[in-house]
Amino acid sequence: MKYSKIQTGCIDGFKVENILVEIDINSRSTQQTFKIVGMPSTSVLESEKRVLSAIRNTGFSIPNGSIVANLSPTSMKKEGSHFDLPIAISLLEASRQIKELDKNYFIFGELGLNGEVRPVHGIALFLMFIKELNKEAKFIIPKGNQEESAFVSKKDVLVIENLRDIESISLGIIDKFEPFYERSNEIFYDIDFQEIRGQIFAKRAVEIAASGFHNVLMKGTPGSGKTMIAKRVPTILPDMTREEIIESTMLYSVAGYMNFIVNRRPFRSPHHTASSASIIGGGAIPKPGEISLAHNGVLFMDEFPEYRADVIEALRQPLEDGEVVVTRAKSVAKFPAKFMLIASQNPCPCGYYGDKEIECTCSMNQIVNYNKKISGPIMDRIDIRIDVPRVKIEELMSKEEGESSKKIKERVSKTAQIQIRRQGKLNGKLSNKELKKVANLTDKAENFLKQASMNLKLTARSVNRIIKISRTIADSFESRNIEINHVSEALNYRGTR
């Protein structure tokens, strides 16, 4: 009897379960069989054909007898083509065609019929999750995934292109299999706030929103510049930290983006016809949706009222908790979802209600029903609401360039750092309890807000929202206290609803 075992893993939501691949060869059996057990999915069962062809076509031999591959623990459903490589290597070890590898190796990779080792999704999560739990862990991965190993020490990673390479590794020849990174740390954008003419008020509002990671709703007629402004928000957000880059890269890796490093703020803009599963996340095997892919960045929802009601309402939990929970009959998957929501909408179905140049063709009933599509609880989670009017022709034709994204970003980053030093998070993510500790309203500002809340009939949530925005505005002026002028500006961002 010949036996071997190799370590690998299986993705379960946004975590990794260690899987042990065991191979047993019964050479006394008169039947030539190969059986994979341990709750394999269809994609794993198909490994049998790929593994045998790859072994044969790379000059190794298929051992005689009955072969059993067990994926342990057997209580968990195994999914993915990354089991090909560990099964093949374990089979070669068990049949004594290669020397035993260091048992600290975790192995991942899909095999082509010719023995080619192909990239698989989830490598960034595999490496970071396993390494955090096991400091001694080392990895053998496809060369096509080598960029994703950039956050693990190079001495702990080997990258291979062909199954035949494993023979050299088993003999201790590893230098030529070290990863090589081609990634550039420089971040370039081909768009800039400088290109936006006019809209001084809207640009100031999104600067404050970016400074405190506040959610924004822009309402205006078609062509007023809402989408242009939204697309340029990532260009003024502070640079991502190492921890944010790693977390976002792992999310993209699980979602199927291979060899992709997220080193600049994500910007996701799903179409309004997208399903709830594609935006929120889900599927038979839970995968991150658009809101998780926007983690640490911007989720732009254009024509907000046109999204399905269940999609809009499903945003409640992620906007509140910064994560999304996908529940299935046999599992619960949690994905991070701390994003800055930027939504835009027309004032009415035809888009021209309130416009001074084009007459609106909607009835008042249509206008009311259209705006009712966004519920109160969702509106309560949007801190800044602004009207974006049509740009005047004089401003549009002006040759004077606006302020660049670089200059705005410097102010935003400085304001954000004030918040991080003071409370460890940005103002947009503060709970009401945390907000009270850092608000520091002067007596005059407090009395002014009380009077404004009575005159405008503001709810308690609206008042807290104004204090939160006022705190960010005060930070932008490097003011320890919230003054009347900060509250006054924040009141301008409460919109028409």
LOFINU-184658 format. One record per residue (C-alpha): residue in three letters; z, x, y. Coordinates in steps of 0.05 Angstrom, whole numbers, always signed. Layout:
residues N
R  residu       w       u       v
R     ALA       Z       X       Y
...
***
This chain:
residues 497
R  residu       w       u       v
R     MET      +0      +0      +0
R     LYS     -19     +26     +69
R     TYR     +15      +2    +133
R     SER     +11     +14    +208
R     LYS     +35     -18    +272
R     ILE     +12     -14    +344
R     GLN     +43     -44    +407
R     THR      +5     -89    +455
R     GLY     +21    -151    +496
R     CYS      +3    -223    +511
R     ILE      +2    -258    +578
R     ASP     +48    -318    +586
R     GLY     +37    -346    +655
R     PHE     +57    -290    +702
R     LYS     +96    -249    +652
R     VAL     +81    -209    +590
R     GLU    +108    -216    +519
R     ASN    +108    -154    +476
R     ILE     +65    -162    +414
R     LEU     +67    -118    +352
R     VAL      +1    -111    +314
R     GLU     +15     -96    +241
R     ILE     -38     -77    +190
R     ASP     -27     -79    +115
R     ILE     -81     -55     +67
R     ASN     -75     -74      -6
R     SER    -125     -27     -38
R     ARG    -109     -55    -108
R     SER    -141    -122     -90
R     THR    -208    -133    -122
R     GLN    -229    -175     -62
R     GLN    -254    -147      +4
R     THR    -220    -192     +56
R     PHE    -195    -187    +127
R     LYS    -146    -239    +153
R     ILE    -112    -244    +221
R     VAL     -47    -283    +222
R     GLY      +8    -297    +273
R     MET     -17    -358    +310
R     PRO     -83    -328    +335
R     SER    -129    -368    +380
R     THR    -204    -374    +367
R     SER    -218    -313    +411
R     VAL    -169    -271    +370
R     LEU    -197    -296    +303
R     GLU    -265    -272    +326
R     SER    -236    -202    +331
R     GLU    -247    -195    +256
R     LYS    -323    -189    +263
R     ARG    -320    -146    +326
R     VAL    -269     -98    +296
R     LEU    -305     -88    +230
R     SER    -373     -77    +264
R     ALA    -343     -29    +315
R     ILE    -309     +12    +261
R     ARG    -373     +16    +219
R     ASN    -419     +32    +278
R     THR    -375     +90    +303
R     GLY    -377    +128    +238
R     PHE    -310    +105    +209
R     SER    -307     +68    +143
R     ILE    -280      +0    +125
R     PRO    -223      +9     +74
R     ASN    -230     -26      +7
R     GLY    -184     -82     -12
R     SER    -147    -138     +23
R     ILE    -131    -127     +96
R     VAL     -80    -169    +134
R     ALA     -69    -163    +209
R     ASN      -4    -195    +234
R     LEU     +10    -208    +307
R     SER     +85    -212    +316
R     PRO    +124    -252    +339
R     THR     +89    -307    +302
R     SER    +120    -363    +343
R     MET     +75    -350    +403
R     LYS      +2    -369    +410
R     LYS     -41    -306    +419
R     GLU     -99    -310    +467
R     GLY    -150    -258    +491
R     SER    -201    -207    +469
R     HIS    -155    -149    +487
R     PHE    -126    -150    +415
R     ASP    -192    -119    +389
R     LEU    -173     -47    +404
R     PRO    -101     -47    +378
R     ILE    -124     -82    +314
R     ALA    -179     -30    +303
R     ILE    -134     +30    +318
R     SER     -79      +3    +273
R     LEU    -130      -6    +217
R     LEU    -155     +65    +226
R     GLU     -83     +91    +223
R     ALA     -66     +50    +161
R     SER    -128     +76    +125
R     ARG    -110    +148    +146
R     GLN    -176    +159    +184
R     ILE    -138    +182    +246
R     LYS     -69    +212    +256
R     GLU     -13    +166    +278
R     LEU      -8    +158    +354
R     ASP     +55    +163    +395
R     LYS     +92     +97    +384
R     ASN    +105     +90    +458
R     TYR     +32     +73    +469
R     PHE     +14      +1    +487
R     ILE     -60     -11    +475
R     PHE    -109     -61    +505
R     GLY    -184     -69    +501
R     GLU    -243    -110    +477
R     LEU    -293     -80    +429
R     GLY    -368     -85    +429
R     LEU    -404     -85    +361
R     ASN    -426     -14    +375
R     GLY    -355     +10    +387
R     GLU    -357      +7    +463
R     VAL    -289      -8    +494
R     ARG    -299     -62    +546
R     PRO    -253     -82    +604
R     VAL    -206    -142    +598
R     HIS    -168    -184    +648
R     GLY     -94    -177    +660
R     ILE     -88    -101    +655
R     ALA     -51     -94    +722
R     LEU      +1    -145    +699
R     PHE      +6    -113    +629
R     LEU     +20     -44    +657
R     MET     +67     -62    +713
R     PHE    +108    -113    +673
R     ILE    +116     -69    +611
R     LYS    +131      -6    +651
R     GLU    +186     -41    +690
R     LEU    +221     -60    +625
R     ASN    +205      +4    +586
R     LYS    +204     +69    +626
R     GLU    +179    +107    +565
R     ALA    +117     +63    +556
R     LYS     +48     +95    +557
R     PHE     -19     +61    +555
R     ILE     -90     +65    +527
R     ILE    -137     +20    +565
R     PRO    -213     +12    +576
R     LYS    -244     +59    +627
R     GLY    -272      -3    +661
R     ASN    -200     -22    +680
R     GLN    -177     +46    +705
R     GLU    -170     +26    +779
R     GLU    -116     -24    +758
R     SER     -73     +32    +731
R     ALA     -67     +64    +800
R     PHE      +6     +40    +807
R     VAL     +28     +74    +743
R     SER     +36    +150    +736
R     LYS     -30    +181    +713
R     LYS      +6    +219    +658
R     ASP     +24    +154    +625
R     VAL     -47    +125    +621
R     LEU    -108    +144    +580
R     VAL    -176    +110    +590
R     ILE    -229    +108    +536
R     GLU    -301     +85    +532
R     ASN    -313     +84    +457
R     LEU    -271     +72    +395
R     ARG    -290    +142    +371
R     ASP    -249    +171    +429
R     ILE    -185    +151    +394
R     GLU    -195    +206    +342
R     SER    -191    +259    +397
R     ILE    -128    +227    +426
R     SER     -95    +226    +357
R     LEU    -108    +301    +353
R     GLY     -74    +312    +420
R     ILE    -137    +321    +462
R     ILE    -120    +277    +521
R     ASP    -140    +314    +585
R     LYS    -210    +285    +588
R     PHE    -183    +214    +582
R     GLU    -141    +214    +646
R     PRO    -159    +159    +696
R     PHE    -200    +174    +759
R     TYR    -192    +130    +820
R     GLU    -249    +116    +867
R     ARG    -212     +67    +911
R     SER    -210     +78    +986
R     ASN    -146     +62   +1025
R     GLU    -185     +47   +1089
R     ILE    -191     -27   +1107
R     PHE    -253     -52   +1142
R     TYR    -270    -122   +1169
R     ASP    -339    -142   +1191
R     ILE    -310    -197   +1236
R     ASP    -265    -191   +1297
R     PHE    -229    -237   +1346
R     GLN    -269    -202   +1400
R     GLU    -328    -245   +1380
R     ILE    -293    -311   +1398
R     ARG    -309    -336   +1468
R     GLY    -258    -378   +1505
R     GLN    -204    -415   +1464
R     ILE    -148    -375   +1498
R     PHE     -96    -427   +1478
R     ALA    -119    -430   +1404
R     LYS    -120    -354   +1399
R     ARG     -50    -349   +1427
R     ALA     -26    -402   +1378
R     VAL     -54    -366   +1317
R     GLU     -25    -300   +1342
R     ILE     +44    -332   +1342
R     ALA     +29    -363   +1274
R     ALA      +9    -295   +1246
R     SER     +71    -262   +1276
R     GLY    +118    -308   +1240
R     PHE     +74    -330   +1181
R     HIS     +75    -402   +1205
R     ASN     +27    -455   +1178
R     VAL     -25    -481   +1226
R     LEU     -66    -545   +1234
R     MET    -126    -542   +1281
R     LYS    -158    -608   +1303
R     GLY    -223    -609   +1342
R     THR    -295    -631   +1345
R     PRO    -349    -598   +1301
R     GLY    -371    -531   +1329
R     SER    -308    -519   +1370
R     GLY    -293    -454   +1333
R     LYS    -239    -474   +1284
R     THR    -270    -439   +1224
R     MET    -286    -377   +1265
R     ILE    -214    -371   +1286
R     ALA    -186    -383   +1216
R     LYS    -232    -331   +1184
R     ARG    -207    -278   +1232
R     VAL    -132    -289   +1221
R     PRO    -129    -237   +1164
R     THR    -155    -184   +1213
R     ILE     -91    -191   +1255
R     LEU     -40    -197   +1200
R     PRO      +4    -135   +1187
R     ASP     -20     -87   +1133
R     MET      +3    -104   +1062
R     THR     +62     -66   +1035
R     ARG     +57     -29    +968
R     GLU     +97     -85    +934
R     GLU     +51    -138    +962
R     ILE     -11    -100    +940
R     ILE     +16     -93    +869
R     GLU     +37    -167    +864
R     SER     -30    -193    +891
R     THR     -69    -145    +846
R     MET     -32    -170    +785
R     LEU     -48    -243    +804
R     TYR    -121    -227    +812
R     SER    -121    -189    +746
R     VAL     -92    -248    +709
R     ALA    -144    -294    +742
R     GLY    -200    -251    +714
R     TYR    -216    -203    +770
R     MET    -223    -137    +732
R     ASN    -215     -68    +764
R     PHE    -200    -102    +830
R     ILE    -146     -76    +878
R     VAL    -122    -124    +932
R     ASN    -107     -77    +989
R     ARG    -120    -126   +1047
R     ARG     -94    -195   +1061
R     PRO    -128    -246   +1017
R     PHE    -168    -302   +1049
R     ARG    -184    -361   +1004
R     SER    -225    -421   +1026
R     PRO    -234    -472    +970
R     HIS    -284    -528    +979
R     HIS    -254    -597    +991
R     THR    -285    -623    +926
R     ALA    -245    -572    +885
R     SER    -200    -599    +830
R     SER    -124    -597    +831
R     ALA    -123    -546    +774
R     SER    -170    -498    +811
R     ILE    -129    -500    +875
R     ILE     -58    -507    +849
R     GLY     -67    -472    +782
R     GLY     -66    -496    +711
R     GLY    -111    -505    +651
R     ALA     -96    -507    +577
R     ILE     -76    -434    +584
R     PRO     -44    -434    +654
R     LYS     -81    -390    +704
R     PRO     -66    -379    +778
R     GLY    -103    -424    +826
R     GLU    -128    -414    +897
R     ILE     -59    -420    +927
R     SER     -34    -361    +884
R     LEU     -97    -321    +899
R     ALA     -79    -331    +973
R     HIS      -9    -302    +960
R     ASN     +10    -254   +1016
R     GLY     -51    -278   +1055
R     VAL     -86    -340   +1082
R     LEU    -106    -405   +1049
R     PHE    -158    -440   +1093
R     MET    -170    -513   +1080
R     ASP    -228    -537   +1122
R     GLU    -238    -612   +1132
R     PHE    -166    -621   +1108
R     PRO    -166    -698   +1103
R     GLU    -227    -694   +1057
R     TYR    -187    -662   +1001
R     ARG    -163    -707    +946
R     ALA     -95    -738    +959
R     ASP     -64    -707    +896
R     VAL     -88    -638    +918
R     ILE     -57    -645    +987
R     GLU      +9    -672    +960
R     ALA     +12    -617    +907
R     LEU     +19    -567    +965
R     ARG     +90    -592    +979
R     GLN    +127    -549    +929
R     PRO     +89    -484    +942
R     LEU     +96    -491   +1018
R     GLU    +170    -502   +1009
R     ASP    +188    -453    +953
R     GLY    +133    -400    +956
R     GLU    +115    -410    +883
R     VAL     +79    -459    +839
R     VAL    +105    -484    +772
R     VAL     +53    -504    +720
R     THR     +85    -545    +664
R     ARG     +52    -554    +596
R     ALA     +77    -585    +532
R     LYS     +98    -518    +502
R     SER    +106    -473    +562
R     VAL    +124    -468    +636
R     ALA     +86    -417    +679
R     LYS    +108    -395    +748
R     PHE     +60    -362    +796
R     PRO     +77    -334    +866
R     ALA     +46    -373    +923
R     LYS     +72    -348    +990
R     PHE     +12    -361   +1033
R     MET      -2    -379   +1106
R     LEU     -36    -447   +1107
R     ILE     -90    -456   +1160
R     ALA    -119    -526   +1158
R     SER    -172    -555   +1203
R     GLN    -197    -625   +1213
R     ASN    -240    -668   +1258
R     PRO    -204    -720   +1301
R     CYS    -241    -776   +1266
R     PRO    -294    -787   +1211
R     CYS    -353    -776   +1259
R     GLY    -317    -718   +1291
R     TYR    -323    -736   +1365
R     TYR    -262    -779   +1382
R     GLY    -237    -755   +1450
R     ASP    -298    -712   +1463
R     LYS    -322    -714   +1535
R     GLU    -395    -705   +1520
R     ILE    -411    -741   +1455
R     GLU    -389    -813   +1443
R     CYS    -347    -829   +1382
R     THR    -378    -881   +1335
R     CYS    -315    -895   +1295
R     SER    -272    -957   +1300
R     MET    -198    -948   +1317
R     ASN    -181    -971   +1247
R     GLN    -224    -917   +1217
R     ILE    -192    -864   +1262
R     VAL    -122    -886   +1242
R     ASN    -137    -887   +1168
R     TYR    -172    -820   +1171
R     ASN    -111    -786   +1202
R     LYS     -64    -821   +1153
R     LYS     -94    -782   +1096
R     ILE     -47    -725   +1112
R     SER     +23    -750   +1095
R     GLY     +86    -740   +1136
R     PRO    +119    -692   +1086
R     ILE     +58    -646   +1089
R     MET     +55    -649   +1165
R     ASP    +129    -631   +1167
R     ARG    +112    -565   +1131
R     ILE     +60    -546   +1184
R     ASP     +96    -512   +1242
R     ILE     +38    -505   +1292
R     ARG     -11    -561   +1307
R     ILE     -62    -551   +1362
R     ASP    -123    -586   +1390
R     VAL    -184    -542   +1394
R     PRO    -232    -570   +1448
R     ARG    -306    -556   +1455
R     VAL    -321    -487   +1486
R     LYS    -349    -492   +1556
R     ILE    -420    -466   +1563
R     GLU    -398    -416   +1616
R     GLU    -348    -385   +1567
R     LEU    -398    -387   +1510
R     MET    -452    -349   +1550
R     SER    -403    -300   +1581
R     LYS    -417    -227   +1567
R     GLU    -344    -209   +1575
R     GLU    -315    -193   +1506
R     GLY    -248    -221   +1485
R     GLU    -188    -182   +1460
R     SER    -200    -144   +1396
R     SER    -166    -158   +1330
R     LYS    -137     -87   +1331
R     LYS     -99    -100   +1396
R     ILE     -74    -168   +1373
R     LYS     -53    -138   +1305
R     GLU     -11     -85   +1340
R     ARG     +29    -140   +1375
R     VAL     +34    -182   +1312
R     SER     +58    -123   +1270
R     LYS    +110    -104   +1322
R     THR    +136    -176   +1325
R     ALA    +138    -181   +1249
R     GLN    +178    -117   +1243
R     ILE    +231    -145   +1291
R     GLN    +240    -203   +1243
R     ILE    +241    -161   +1180
R     ARG    +294    -114   +1209
R     ARG    +337    -173   +1232
R     GLN    +334    -220   +1172
R     GLY    +291    -189   +1118
R     LYS    +236    -241   +1122
R     LEU    +189    -273   +1172
R     ASN    +211    -333   +1214
R     GLY    +162    -380   +1180
R     LYS    +199    -371   +1114
R     LEU    +269    -383   +1141
R     SER    +310    -441   +1114
R     ASN    +346    -486   +1165
R     LYS    +411    -452   +1148
R     GLU    +382    -383   +1159
R     LEU    +348    -406   +1223
R     LYS    +415    -427   +1254
R     LYS    +442    -357   +1245
R     VAL    +386    -324   +1284
R     ALA    +364    -377   +1334
R     ASN    +408    -354   +1393
R     LEU    +386    -407   +1443
R     THR    +414    -397   +1512
R     ASP    +452    -456   +1542
R     LYS    +394    -472   +1588
R     ALA    +344    -469   +1531
R     GLU    +388    -514   +1488
R     ASN    +396    -566   +1542
R     PHE    +321    -564   +1556
R     LEU    +306    -576   +1482
R     LYS    +356    -633   +1478
R     GLN    +323    -667   +1538
R     ALA    +253    -656   +1509
R     SER    +273    -684   +1441
R     MET    +300    -748   +1474
R     ASN    +238    -756   +1519
R     LEU    +189    -742   +1462
R     LYS    +231    -777   +1409
R     LEU    +229    -716   +1363
R     THR    +258    -719   +1293
R     ALA    +308    -669   +1267
R     ARG    +253    -634   +1228
R     SER    +210    -629   +1290
R     VAL    +267    -599   +1329
R     ASN    +279    -546   +1275
R     ARG    +205    -531   +1274
R     ILE    +204    -520   +1349
R     ILE    +265    -474   +1345
R     LYS    +230    -434   +1290
R     ILE    +167    -425   +1332
R     SER    +210    -410   +1394
R     ARG    +245    -355   +1354
R     THR    +177    -323   +1339
R     ILE    +154    -329   +1411
R     ALA    +220    -297   +1435
R     ASP    +209    -240   +1385
R     SER    +138    -230   +1412
R     PHE    +172    -216   +1480
R     GLU    +226    -173   +1446
R     SER    +278    -221   +1471
R     ARG    +344    -226   +1433
R     ASN    +355    -297   +1458
R     ILE    +310    -358   +1460
R     GLU    +297    -376   +1533
R     ILE    +270    -439   +1566
R     ASN    +200    -410   +1572
R     HIS    +199    -396   +1496
R     VAL    +218    -468   +1480
R     SER    +168    -494   +1531
R     GLU    +111    -456   +1498
R     ALA    +133    -478   +1428
R     LEU    +130    -551   +1451
R     ASN     +57    -541   +1467
R     TYR     +43    -527   +1394
R     ARG     +68    -594   +1367
R     GLY      -1    -627   +1370
R     THR     -19    -699   +1382
R     ARG     +15    -726   +1319
***
